């Protein structure tokens, strides 16, 4: 497996540090939140013209938050999720009080909410400083981050390529060193795809694990909030920050007795991984991505991890997932005022229309189908720690391309067909993570996905950390690599 050629980073030195390192400096009072915010904004000013990851800044609000944090007594530094004044990004699908929140759609381009979502309130109570809103495709629909308000987010490894979606802004902000942690959410790989494309980590937790998500579809389990970071340890820290029971979410789940960060510290190679390069023919994959992952897993095996090629039966996964997804679009964006919907791009409107046309028998079919898939995965993972597969099918395409038209000559029928690797964990409600696993010949990152057992967040993180150590890639942050046609 080839590593990437040497990359440079010319931002502030503190921006290069891991989040856990910076928080330790905050605990020791060797650095102040004000200084961190200044460094974050300095780096944002350096790279935003090149990548467009954080189009909306809220510096004044962040500085006010520092004063409030100090007045509150700075919380409990021994709490696992204590962030203590660390600047972070919040995706522009999540409301932050007093900050322009557009959802990437023209009909809400001037929307300034009066209230923050519970997730935001929770993170700020832990000491997070929200420095800005990260870019997203319209209403989060799409695997490429662009919209008519803010334009395109560019991949830092090649600025002519796309950054994935829908949490593309968050992934790029991490990869370039603008922030240390960044928030995302996931329905069809919205955390995982951009993490894979930008060489960072994106974790889709089980429904209810991330404390205080959105309120409108509280009983829905398909779209979840989750952490993004530059490495697995930082990701575990951020998940600890998000965790804990919150009555505002009817599916909320208590925080673990042992913090996720401790599970990562205990990571070892005494694990068994099932690997499937195409989920038994379910998902297409390019020859190059398949080869990079094969070489990566060979390194993992040399470290002592057991890797076996295997996969459970996943009956009707494609149709089951598409029905569940369409219900989310019809019940969410499909219920916004017509003054908002009239601006929606065709791919989003098509998803909403599909959801509206579903019959009650379709709903029964999807619910029964996901139950079968869940139990097939549950039984399968009684013999393995995780199921590994690609995060996505091929390397990122041009920034102007909404979705690829083919994968190694095989046509792609619609804009989610190439995201099939993301369907399984969403349908079954299982935790999944994307971690960097190598580079293509053109220098683009490749992501490996790990799907764990029910409520297996700690196990997934621990296995991911063991693989991260074995593979040993060059870490972000980097300066954007400017390319021209």
The 8 nearest C-alpha neighbors of each residue, nearest first, counted from 0:
[[1, 294, 295, 291, 2, 437, 438, 292],
 [2, 0, 438, 3, 437, 439, 291, 440],
 [1, 3, 438, 437, 472, 4, 0, 473],
 [2, 4, 442, 438, 5, 1, 473, 6],
 [5, 3, 6, 2, 442, 473, 1, 438],
 [4, 6, 3, 7, 473, 2, 477, 8],
 [5, 7, 477, 4, 8, 478, 3, 473],
 [8, 6, 477, 478, 9, 5, 476, 479],
 [7, 9, 477, 478, 10, 476, 6, 15],
 [10, 8, 7, 11, 478, 12, 477, 42],
 [9, 11, 42, 8, 12, 14, 176, 45],
 [12, 10, 14, 13, 38, 9, 42, 15],
 [11, 13, 14, 15, 10, 16, 9, 38],
 [14, 12, 15, 16, 11, 38, 21, 35],
 [15, 13, 12, 11, 176, 16, 10, 38],
 [16, 14, 13, 12, 476, 176, 17, 11],
 [17, 15, 13, 14, 20, 18, 21, 12],
 [16, 18, 20, 19, 21, 15, 233, 179],
 [17, 19, 21, 20, 179, 233, 22, 16],
 [20, 18, 22, 17, 21, 233, 23, 236],
 [21, 19, 23, 17, 18, 22, 16, 24],
 [20, 22, 24, 18, 23, 19, 25, 17],
 [23, 21, 25, 19, 24, 20, 18, 26],
 [22, 24, 26, 20, 25, 21, 19, 27],
 [23, 25, 21, 27, 29, 22, 26, 30],
 [24, 26, 28, 22, 23, 27, 30, 29],
 [27, 25, 23, 28, 24, 22, 76, 83],
 [26, 28, 24, 29, 25, 23, 30, 22],
 [29, 27, 25, 30, 26, 24, 31, 23],
 [28, 30, 24, 27, 25, 31, 26, 23],
 [31, 29, 28, 25, 24, 34, 32, 35],
 [30, 32, 34, 33, 25, 35, 28, 29],
 [31, 33, 84, 35, 34, 36, 85, 30],
 [34, 32, 36, 31, 35, 37, 62, 65],
 [35, 33, 37, 31, 36, 32, 38, 30],
 [36, 34, 32, 38, 37, 33, 39, 31],
 [35, 37, 39, 33, 34, 38, 86, 32],
 [36, 38, 34, 40, 35, 39, 41, 33],
 [39, 37, 41, 35, 36, 40, 11, 34],
 [38, 40, 36, 42, 177, 41, 37, 178],
 [41, 39, 43, 37, 42, 38, 44, 36],
 [42, 40, 38, 44, 39, 43, 37, 45],
 [41, 43, 45, 39, 44, 177, 40, 10],
 [44, 42, 40, 177, 45, 41, 46, 47],
 [43, 45, 41, 42, 46, 47, 40, 48],
 [46, 44, 42, 43, 47, 41, 48, 10],
 [45, 47, 49, 43, 48, 44, 42, 50],
 [46, 48, 51, 50, 49, 43, 44, 45],
 [47, 49, 46, 50, 51, 45, 44, 43],
 [50, 48, 47, 46, 51, 479, 158, 153],
 [49, 51, 153, 47, 152, 52, 48, 46],
 [52, 50, 47, 152, 53, 54, 48, 49],
 [51, 53, 168, 134, 152, 50, 133, 172],
 [54, 52, 133, 132, 55, 134, 51, 131],
 [53, 55, 51, 52, 134, 133, 56, 149],
 [56, 54, 132, 131, 53, 57, 133, 99],
 [55, 57, 131, 130, 58, 132, 54, 53],
 [58, 56, 131, 60, 130, 59, 61, 98],
 [57, 59, 61, 60, 130, 56, 62, 131],
 [60, 58, 62, 61, 57, 63, 64, 56],
 [59, 61, 63, 57, 58, 62, 64, 129],
 [62, 60, 64, 58, 63, 59, 128, 129],
 [63, 61, 65, 59, 64, 60, 58, 66],
 [62, 64, 60, 66, 65, 61, 59, 67],
 [65, 63, 61, 67, 62, 66, 68, 60],
 [64, 66, 68, 62, 63, 67, 69, 61],
 [67, 65, 69, 63, 64, 68, 70, 62],
 [68, 66, 70, 64, 69, 65, 71, 63],
 [69, 67, 65, 71, 73, 66, 70, 64],
 [68, 70, 66, 72, 73, 71, 67, 65],
 [69, 71, 67, 72, 68, 66, 73, 65],
 [72, 70, 68, 69, 73, 67, 74, 66],
 [71, 73, 69, 70, 74, 68, 75, 67],
 [74, 72, 68, 69, 71, 75, 83, 126],
 [73, 75, 72, 76, 71, 125, 126, 81],
 [74, 76, 77, 78, 73, 81, 125, 72],
 [77, 75, 78, 81, 74, 26, 83, 73],
 [78, 76, 75, 79, 81, 80, 74, 26],
 [77, 79, 81, 76, 75, 80, 74, 125],
 [80, 78, 81, 239, 77, 258, 240, 236],
 [240, 79, 81, 239, 78, 236, 82, 237],
 [80, 82, 125, 78, 83, 79, 76, 126],
 [83, 81, 126, 127, 125, 85, 84, 80],
 [82, 84, 126, 81, 85, 25, 127, 125],
 [83, 85, 32, 126, 127, 128, 82, 86],
 [84, 86, 127, 82, 128, 83, 87, 32],
 [87, 85, 128, 129, 130, 127, 36, 178],
 [88, 86, 129, 180, 181, 178, 128, 130],
 [87, 89, 181, 131, 129, 132, 130, 182],
 [90, 88, 132, 182, 133, 181, 91, 131],
 [91, 89, 133, 132, 92, 183, 93, 182],
 [90, 92, 132, 102, 93, 133, 100, 134],
 [91, 93, 102, 90, 94, 138, 100, 139],
 [94, 92, 91, 90, 116, 95, 89, 100],
 [93, 95, 115, 116, 100, 112, 96, 92],
 [96, 94, 115, 98, 97, 114, 93, 116],
 [97, 95, 114, 115, 113, 112, 98, 94],
 [96, 98, 111, 113, 112, 95, 99, 114],
 [99, 97, 111, 95, 96, 100, 57, 112],
 [98, 100, 111, 110, 101, 109, 97, 112],
 [99, 101, 91, 110, 111, 94, 102, 98],
 [100, 102, 108, 107, 103, 104, 110, 99],
 [103, 101, 92, 138, 91, 104, 100, 137],
 [102, 104, 137, 101, 146, 136, 138, 135],
 [103, 105, 137, 102, 106, 107, 101, 108],
 [106, 104, 108, 107, 148, 342, 147, 103],
 [105, 107, 339, 104, 108, 338, 342, 340],
 [108, 106, 101, 110, 105, 109, 104, 339],
 [107, 109, 101, 105, 106, 110, 104, 148],
 [110, 108, 107, 111, 99, 101, 100, 106],
 [109, 111, 107, 99, 100, 108, 101, 112],
 [110, 112, 99, 98, 97, 100, 109, 113],
 [113, 111, 96, 114, 97, 110, 94, 95],
 [112, 114, 96, 97, 111, 115, 95, 98],
 [115, 113, 96, 112, 95, 116, 94, 97],
 [116, 114, 95, 96, 94, 119, 120, 117],
 [115, 117, 118, 119, 94, 213, 120, 93],
 [118, 116, 211, 120, 119, 121, 212, 115],
 [119, 117, 211, 121, 212, 116, 120, 210],
 [120, 118, 122, 121, 117, 116, 115, 123],
 [121, 119, 117, 123, 118, 122, 124, 115],
 [120, 122, 118, 124, 119, 123, 117, 125],
 [123, 121, 125, 119, 124, 127, 120, 118],
 [124, 122, 127, 126, 125, 120, 121, 119],
 [123, 125, 121, 122, 126, 120, 127, 74],
 [124, 126, 122, 81, 123, 82, 127, 121],
 [125, 127, 83, 82, 84, 123, 124, 128],
 [128, 126, 123, 85, 84, 82, 122, 125],
 [129, 127, 86, 61, 85, 84, 87, 130],
 [130, 128, 87, 131, 86, 88, 61, 127],
 [129, 131, 57, 86, 58, 56, 87, 61],
 [132, 130, 56, 57, 55, 88, 129, 53],
 [131, 133, 89, 91, 55, 90, 53, 88],
 [134, 132, 53, 90, 168, 169, 91, 52],
 [133, 135, 168, 52, 53, 91, 54, 90],
 [136, 134, 144, 165, 139, 166, 103, 91],
 [135, 137, 144, 145, 139, 146, 103, 165],
 [136, 138, 103, 104, 139, 146, 140, 102],
 [139, 137, 102, 140, 103, 136, 104, 92],
 [140, 138, 136, 165, 137, 135, 141, 92],
 [141, 139, 138, 137, 136, 347, 165, 142],
 [142, 140, 143, 165, 164, 136, 139, 144],
 [141, 143, 164, 163, 165, 144, 402, 189],
 [144, 142, 163, 164, 141, 401, 161, 145],
 [145, 143, 136, 164, 135, 167, 152, 165],
 [144, 146, 151, 136, 150, 152, 143, 135],
 [147, 145, 150, 136, 148, 103, 137, 149],
 [146, 148, 150, 149, 105, 104, 145, 103],
 [149, 147, 146, 150, 105, 103, 104, 108],
 [150, 148, 146, 147, 54, 151, 145, 134],
 [149, 151, 146, 145, 147, 148, 152, 51],
 [152, 150, 145, 144, 153, 146, 51, 149],
 [151, 153, 51, 50, 52, 144, 145, 168],
 [154, 152, 50, 158, 161, 162, 160, 151],
 [153, 155, 162, 158, 161, 160, 157, 156],
 [156, 154, 479, 157, 158, 480, 153, 171],
 [157, 155, 480, 154, 479, 443, 158, 197],
 [158, 156, 480, 155, 159, 154, 160, 482],
 [157, 159, 154, 153, 481, 160, 155, 482],
 [158, 160, 157, 398, 397, 482, 153, 483],
 [161, 159, 397, 398, 158, 154, 396, 157],
 [160, 162, 398, 154, 153, 163, 397, 395],
 [163, 161, 154, 167, 153, 193, 196, 143],
 [164, 162, 193, 143, 142, 167, 192, 161],
 [165, 163, 142, 143, 167, 166, 144, 189],
 [164, 166, 189, 139, 135, 167, 142, 144],
 [167, 165, 164, 189, 169, 183, 168, 190],
 [168, 166, 164, 193, 170, 162, 163, 165],
 [167, 169, 52, 134, 133, 171, 170, 166],
 [168, 170, 172, 181, 167, 166, 133, 171],
 [171, 169, 167, 173, 172, 168, 194, 193],
 [170, 172, 174, 168, 173, 169, 52, 175],
 [173, 171, 177, 169, 175, 170, 174, 52],
 [174, 172, 176, 170, 171, 175, 178, 177],
 [173, 175, 476, 171, 475, 172, 176, 170],
 [174, 176, 476, 477, 172, 173, 177, 478],
 [177, 175, 476, 173, 178, 14, 174, 172],
 [176, 178, 172, 43, 42, 39, 175, 173],
 [179, 177, 176, 87, 173, 180, 172, 39],
 [178, 180, 18, 173, 87, 176, 228, 17],
 [181, 179, 228, 87, 178, 227, 173, 88],
 [180, 182, 88, 227, 87, 169, 89, 228],
 [183, 181, 89, 226, 227, 90, 88, 225],
 [184, 182, 166, 225, 90, 190, 224, 226],
 [183, 185, 224, 223, 225, 190, 189, 222],
 [184, 186, 189, 190, 222, 188, 223, 187],
 [185, 187, 222, 188, 221, 189, 425, 223],
 [188, 186, 421, 189, 185, 422, 418, 425],
 [187, 189, 191, 421, 192, 190, 185, 186],
 [188, 190, 185, 165, 164, 166, 187, 191],
 [191, 189, 201, 185, 188, 166, 184, 183],
 [190, 192, 188, 201, 194, 433, 189, 193],
 [191, 193, 195, 188, 194, 163, 189, 190],
 [194, 192, 163, 196, 167, 195, 164, 162],
 [195, 193, 199, 191, 201, 200, 197, 192],
 [196, 194, 446, 192, 193, 198, 197, 445],
 [195, 197, 193, 194, 444, 198, 162, 163],
 [196, 198, 194, 195, 199, 193, 170, 444],
 [197, 199, 444, 435, 195, 196, 194, 174],
 [198, 200, 229, 194, 197, 435, 228, 434],
 [201, 199, 434, 194, 228, 433, 227, 229],
 [202, 200, 227, 191, 190, 194, 433, 432],
 [201, 203, 432, 226, 225, 431, 204, 227],
 [202, 204, 431, 225, 430, 432, 185, 190],
 [205, 203, 430, 202, 225, 208, 206, 431],
 [204, 206, 430, 429, 208, 428, 454, 207],
 [207, 205, 220, 208, 223, 204, 428, 250],
 [206, 208, 251, 250, 252, 209, 205, 210],
 [207, 209, 252, 242, 206, 205, 210, 251],
 [210, 208, 241, 242, 207, 224, 225, 211],
 [211, 209, 242, 241, 243, 245, 118, 208],
 [212, 210, 118, 117, 245, 248, 247, 209],
 [211, 213, 118, 117, 210, 224, 214, 248],
 [214, 212, 215, 116, 217, 211, 216, 117],
 [213, 215, 217, 216, 212, 248, 247, 116],
 [214, 216, 217, 213, 331, 218, 330, 219],
 [217, 215, 219, 218, 214, 213, 331, 330],
 [216, 218, 214, 219, 248, 215, 249, 213],
 [219, 217, 216, 249, 250, 220, 248, 215],
 [218, 220, 216, 217, 221, 222, 327, 250],
 [221, 219, 206, 222, 218, 223, 428, 207],
 [220, 222, 425, 219, 186, 223, 426, 324],
 [223, 221, 186, 185, 220, 184, 224, 219],
 [224, 222, 184, 185, 206, 221, 225, 220],
 [225, 223, 184, 209, 183, 212, 185, 222],
 [224, 226, 184, 203, 183, 202, 209, 204],
 [227, 225, 182, 202, 237, 238, 234, 183],
 [226, 228, 201, 181, 200, 182, 234, 180],
 [229, 227, 234, 180, 200, 230, 233, 199],
 [228, 230, 199, 200, 173, 475, 233, 174],
 [231, 229, 228, 233, 232, 200, 234, 199],
 [230, 232, 234, 233, 464, 235, 200, 460],
 [233, 231, 235, 234, 230, 236, 263, 260],
 [234, 232, 236, 235, 231, 230, 18, 228],
 [233, 235, 231, 228, 237, 232, 236, 227],
 [236, 234, 238, 260, 232, 259, 233, 237],
 [237, 235, 233, 239, 234, 238, 260, 80],
 [236, 238, 240, 234, 239, 235, 226, 233],
 [237, 239, 241, 235, 240, 236, 226, 242],
 [238, 240, 80, 236, 242, 237, 241, 79],
 [80, 241, 239, 237, 238, 242, 236, 122],
 [240, 242, 209, 238, 210, 239, 237, 122],
 [243, 241, 210, 209, 254, 239, 208, 240],
 [244, 242, 254, 253, 210, 245, 252, 241],
 [243, 245, 253, 252, 251, 210, 246, 254],
 [244, 246, 247, 211, 210, 251, 248, 243],
 [245, 247, 248, 249, 244, 251, 211, 250],
 [248, 246, 245, 211, 249, 214, 117, 251],
 [247, 249, 251, 246, 250, 217, 211, 245],
 [250, 248, 251, 217, 218, 246, 247, 207],
 [249, 251, 207, 248, 218, 252, 206, 217],
 [252, 250, 207, 248, 244, 249, 245, 208],
 [251, 253, 207, 244, 208, 243, 250, 254],
 [254, 252, 244, 243, 255, 251, 242, 208],
 [253, 255, 243, 242, 256, 244, 252, 208],
 [256, 254, 257, 258, 253, 259, 243, 242],
 [255, 257, 258, 254, 253, 259, 261, 243],
 [256, 258, 255, 259, 261, 262, 260, 254],
 [259, 257, 260, 261, 255, 256, 79, 239],
 [258, 260, 262, 235, 261, 457, 239, 263],
 [259, 261, 235, 263, 258, 262, 236, 264],
 [260, 262, 264, 263, 259, 258, 265, 257],
 [263, 261, 259, 265, 260, 264, 457, 461],
 [262, 264, 461, 266, 260, 265, 261, 460],
 [263, 265, 261, 262, 266, 260, 461, 232],
 [266, 264, 262, 263, 261, 267, 461, 260],
 [267, 265, 461, 263, 264, 465, 464, 262],
 [268, 266, 269, 465, 265, 461, 270, 462],
 [269, 267, 304, 270, 303, 465, 302, 266],
 [268, 270, 267, 304, 303, 271, 305, 266],
 [271, 269, 268, 304, 384, 305, 272, 462],
 [272, 270, 305, 383, 384, 306, 304, 273],
 [273, 271, 306, 385, 383, 384, 386, 305],
 [272, 274, 386, 307, 309, 308, 306, 387],
 [275, 273, 387, 308, 309, 388, 386, 307],
 [274, 276, 278, 388, 277, 308, 309, 310],
 [277, 275, 388, 278, 389, 289, 274, 284],
 [276, 278, 282, 280, 279, 275, 281, 283],
 [279, 277, 275, 281, 280, 276, 310, 282],
 [280, 278, 277, 281, 310, 275, 276, 282],
 [279, 281, 277, 278, 282, 283, 276, 275],
 [280, 282, 278, 279, 277, 283, 419, 317],
 [281, 283, 277, 419, 280, 420, 278, 284],
 [284, 282, 392, 277, 281, 285, 280, 406],
 [285, 283, 392, 393, 286, 289, 282, 277],
 [284, 286, 393, 287, 288, 407, 406, 392],
 [285, 287, 289, 288, 290, 284, 407, 393],
 [286, 288, 290, 289, 285, 291, 439, 393],
 [289, 287, 291, 290, 285, 286, 393, 292],
 [288, 290, 286, 292, 287, 291, 293, 285],
 [289, 291, 293, 287, 288, 292, 286, 294],
 [292, 290, 288, 294, 293, 289, 295, 0],
 [293, 291, 295, 289, 294, 290, 296, 288],
 [292, 294, 290, 296, 295, 291, 289, 297],
 [295, 293, 297, 0, 291, 292, 296, 290],
 [296, 294, 292, 298, 297, 293, 0, 436],
 [297, 295, 299, 298, 293, 294, 292, 300],
 [296, 298, 294, 300, 299, 295, 293, 301],
 [299, 297, 301, 296, 295, 300, 470, 469],
 [298, 300, 296, 302, 297, 301, 469, 304],
 [301, 299, 304, 297, 302, 303, 298, 305],
 [300, 302, 298, 303, 299, 297, 304, 469],
 [301, 303, 299, 300, 304, 469, 298, 268],
 [304, 302, 300, 301, 268, 305, 269, 299],
 [305, 303, 300, 268, 270, 302, 299, 269],
 [304, 306, 271, 300, 272, 270, 303, 307],
 [307, 305, 272, 273, 271, 304, 300, 274],
 [308, 306, 273, 274, 309, 272, 305, 271],
 [307, 309, 274, 273, 275, 306, 310, 276],
 [310, 308, 273, 274, 275, 307, 311, 279],
 [309, 311, 275, 278, 279, 312, 273, 274],
 [312, 310, 379, 313, 375, 376, 309, 278],
 [311, 313, 314, 310, 375, 372, 279, 376],
 [312, 314, 372, 316, 311, 315, 375, 371],
 [315, 313, 316, 312, 372, 368, 371, 317],
 [316, 314, 317, 318, 319, 313, 368, 320],
 [317, 315, 319, 314, 318, 313, 320, 423],
 [316, 318, 320, 319, 315, 321, 422, 419],
 [319, 317, 321, 320, 315, 316, 322, 365],
 [320, 318, 365, 316, 322, 317, 321, 315],
 [319, 321, 323, 317, 322, 318, 426, 316],
 [320, 322, 324, 318, 323, 319, 325, 317],
 [321, 323, 325, 319, 324, 320, 318, 326],
 [324, 322, 320, 326, 321, 325, 319, 365],
 [325, 323, 321, 327, 326, 322, 320, 328],
 [324, 326, 354, 328, 322, 327, 323, 350],
 [325, 327, 354, 329, 323, 324, 328, 330],
 [328, 326, 324, 330, 325, 329, 331, 323],
 [327, 329, 325, 331, 351, 326, 330, 332],
 [328, 330, 333, 351, 354, 326, 327, 331],
 [331, 329, 327, 328, 333, 334, 326, 332],
 [330, 332, 328, 333, 334, 329, 327, 335],
 [333, 331, 335, 334, 328, 329, 330, 138],
 [332, 334, 329, 331, 330, 335, 351, 328],
 [335, 333, 332, 331, 330, 336, 329, 337],
 [334, 336, 332, 333, 339, 337, 340, 331],
 [337, 335, 338, 339, 340, 334, 333, 341],
 [336, 338, 340, 339, 341, 335, 334, 342],
 [339, 337, 336, 341, 340, 106, 342, 335],
 [340, 338, 106, 337, 336, 341, 342, 335],
 [339, 341, 337, 343, 342, 338, 336, 335],
 [340, 342, 339, 343, 338, 337, 106, 344],
 [341, 343, 340, 339, 105, 106, 344, 104],
 [344, 342, 340, 341, 348, 347, 345, 104],
 [343, 345, 347, 346, 348, 342, 137, 349],
 [344, 346, 348, 347, 349, 343, 350, 342],
 [345, 347, 349, 348, 344, 350, 414, 140],
 [348, 346, 350, 349, 345, 344, 140, 343],
 [349, 347, 345, 351, 350, 346, 352, 343],
 [348, 350, 352, 346, 347, 351, 345, 353],
 [351, 349, 353, 347, 348, 352, 325, 354],
 [350, 352, 329, 348, 354, 328, 353, 349],
 [353, 351, 355, 349, 354, 350, 348, 356],
 [352, 354, 350, 356, 351, 355, 325, 349],
 [353, 355, 325, 326, 329, 351, 352, 356],
 [356, 354, 352, 353, 357, 329, 351, 326],
 [355, 357, 353, 354, 352, 358, 351, 329],
 [358, 356, 354, 355, 361, 353, 359, 362],
 [359, 357, 361, 360, 356, 362, 355, 363],
 [358, 360, 362, 361, 363, 357, 364, 356],
 [361, 359, 363, 358, 362, 364, 357, 365],
 [362, 360, 364, 358, 359, 363, 357, 365],
 [361, 363, 359, 365, 360, 364, 366, 358],
 [364, 362, 360, 366, 361, 365, 367, 359],
 [363, 365, 361, 367, 362, 366, 368, 360],
 [364, 366, 319, 368, 362, 363, 367, 369],
 [367, 365, 363, 369, 368, 364, 362, 370],
 [368, 366, 370, 364, 365, 369, 363, 371],
 [369, 367, 365, 371, 370, 366, 364, 319],
 [368, 370, 372, 366, 371, 367, 426, 427],
 [369, 371, 373, 367, 368, 372, 374, 366],
 [372, 370, 368, 374, 369, 373, 375, 367],
 [373, 371, 369, 375, 370, 374, 313, 376],
 [374, 372, 427, 370, 376, 371, 375, 369],
 [373, 375, 377, 376, 371, 372, 378, 370],
 [376, 374, 372, 378, 373, 377, 379, 371],
 [375, 377, 379, 373, 374, 378, 380, 372],
 [378, 376, 374, 380, 375, 379, 373, 452],
 [377, 379, 381, 375, 376, 380, 374, 382],
 [380, 378, 376, 381, 377, 382, 375, 311],
 [381, 379, 383, 382, 377, 378, 376, 452],
 [380, 382, 378, 379, 383, 377, 384, 452],
 [383, 381, 380, 379, 384, 378, 271, 273],
 [384, 382, 380, 271, 385, 272, 381, 273],
 [383, 385, 271, 272, 380, 270, 451, 382],
 [386, 384, 451, 272, 450, 383, 449, 387],
 [385, 387, 273, 450, 449, 274, 272, 451],
 [388, 386, 449, 274, 448, 273, 385, 450],
 [387, 389, 275, 448, 276, 274, 447, 390],
 [390, 388, 447, 448, 391, 276, 446, 420],
 [391, 389, 448, 447, 446, 420, 433, 192],
 [390, 392, 389, 420, 418, 393, 192, 417],
 [391, 393, 284, 285, 417, 283, 389, 418],
 [394, 392, 285, 391, 288, 284, 395, 406],
 [393, 395, 396, 443, 196, 445, 392, 288],
 [396, 394, 161, 160, 196, 393, 397, 163],
 [395, 397, 160, 161, 398, 394, 400, 403],
 [398, 396, 160, 399, 400, 161, 159, 395],
 [397, 399, 161, 160, 400, 159, 396, 153],
 [400, 398, 397, 401, 161, 151, 160, 396],
 [401, 399, 397, 402, 398, 396, 403, 143],
 [400, 402, 143, 399, 403, 142, 141, 414],
 [401, 403, 400, 414, 404, 142, 143, 396],
 [404, 402, 405, 396, 411, 400, 401, 406],
 [403, 405, 411, 410, 402, 406, 412, 413],
 [406, 404, 410, 411, 409, 408, 403, 407],
 [405, 407, 409, 408, 285, 410, 284, 393],
 [408, 406, 409, 285, 405, 286, 284, 410],
 [407, 409, 406, 405, 410, 404, 411, 285],
 [408, 410, 406, 405, 407, 411, 283, 404],
 [411, 409, 405, 404, 412, 408, 406, 407],
 [412, 410, 405, 404, 413, 416, 417, 409],
 [413, 411, 410, 416, 414, 404, 415, 405],
 [414, 412, 416, 415, 411, 417, 402, 404],
 [413, 415, 402, 416, 417, 412, 141, 346],
 [416, 414, 418, 417, 413, 419, 141, 142],
 [415, 417, 418, 413, 419, 414, 411, 412],
 [416, 418, 415, 419, 392, 411, 414, 391],
 [419, 417, 415, 416, 420, 421, 391, 187],
 [418, 420, 421, 422, 282, 417, 416, 415],
 [421, 419, 418, 422, 391, 390, 282, 389],
 [420, 422, 188, 419, 187, 418, 423, 424],
 [423, 421, 419, 425, 420, 424, 426, 320],
 [424, 422, 426, 425, 421, 427, 420, 316],
 [423, 425, 429, 427, 426, 428, 422, 431],
 [426, 424, 428, 423, 422, 427, 221, 186],
 [425, 427, 423, 424, 428, 320, 369, 422],
 [426, 428, 373, 424, 429, 425, 369, 423],
 [429, 427, 425, 424, 426, 205, 206, 430],
 [428, 430, 424, 205, 427, 453, 451, 452],
 [431, 429, 204, 205, 451, 203, 450, 456],
 [432, 430, 450, 203, 449, 202, 451, 424],
 [431, 433, 202, 449, 448, 201, 203, 434],
 [434, 432, 448, 191, 201, 447, 200, 446],
 [433, 435, 200, 446, 447, 436, 199, 432],
 [436, 434, 446, 198, 445, 437, 199, 195],
 [437, 435, 446, 445, 447, 295, 434, 292],
 [438, 436, 445, 444, 435, 291, 2, 0],
 [439, 437, 444, 443, 445, 442, 2, 3],
 [438, 440, 442, 443, 441, 444, 287, 445],
 [441, 439, 442, 438, 443, 1, 287, 3],
 [440, 442, 439, 443, 438, 157, 444, 394],
 [443, 441, 439, 440, 438, 3, 444, 156],
 [442, 444, 438, 439, 441, 156, 445, 394],
 [445, 443, 438, 198, 196, 437, 197, 195],
 [446, 444, 437, 438, 436, 195, 435, 196],
 [447, 445, 195, 435, 436, 434, 390, 433],
 [446, 448, 389, 390, 434, 433, 436, 388],
 [449, 447, 433, 390, 388, 389, 432, 387],
 [448, 450, 387, 432, 431, 386, 385, 451],
 [451, 449, 431, 386, 385, 430, 387, 448],
 [450, 452, 385, 455, 430, 459, 431, 429],
 [451, 453, 455, 380, 377, 454, 429, 385],
 [454, 452, 455, 429, 451, 377, 430, 205],
 [455, 453, 456, 205, 452, 430, 429, 451],
 [454, 456, 452, 453, 458, 451, 457, 459],
 [457, 455, 459, 458, 454, 430, 460, 204],
 [458, 456, 460, 459, 455, 259, 262, 461],
 [457, 459, 461, 455, 460, 456, 462, 451],
 [460, 458, 456, 462, 461, 457, 451, 463],
 [459, 461, 463, 457, 458, 462, 263, 464],
 [460, 462, 263, 266, 458, 464, 463, 459],
 [463, 461, 465, 459, 464, 460, 458, 466],
 [464, 462, 460, 466, 461, 465, 467, 459],
 [463, 465, 467, 461, 462, 466, 231, 460],
 [466, 464, 462, 468, 467, 463, 267, 266],
 [467, 465, 469, 463, 468, 464, 299, 470],
 [466, 468, 464, 470, 465, 469, 463, 471],
 [469, 467, 471, 465, 466, 470, 464, 472],
 [470, 468, 466, 299, 467, 471, 302, 465],
 [469, 471, 467, 468, 472, 466, 298, 295],
 [472, 470, 468, 469, 467, 473, 466, 474],
 [473, 471, 470, 474, 2, 437, 436, 435],
 [474, 472, 471, 475, 3, 2, 5, 6],
 [475, 473, 472, 476, 229, 198, 230, 477],
 [476, 474, 174, 477, 229, 473, 175, 198],
 [475, 477, 174, 175, 176, 15, 474, 8],
 [478, 476, 8, 175, 475, 7, 479, 174],
 [477, 479, 8, 7, 175, 480, 9, 476],
 [480, 478, 155, 481, 156, 477, 175, 158],
 [481, 479, 157, 156, 155, 478, 158, 482],
 [482, 480, 158, 479, 157, 483, 159, 49],
 [481, 483, 158, 157, 159, 480, 484, 160],
 [484, 482, 159, 481, 158, 157, 480, 160],
 [483, 482, 159, 397, 158, 481, 160, 157]]
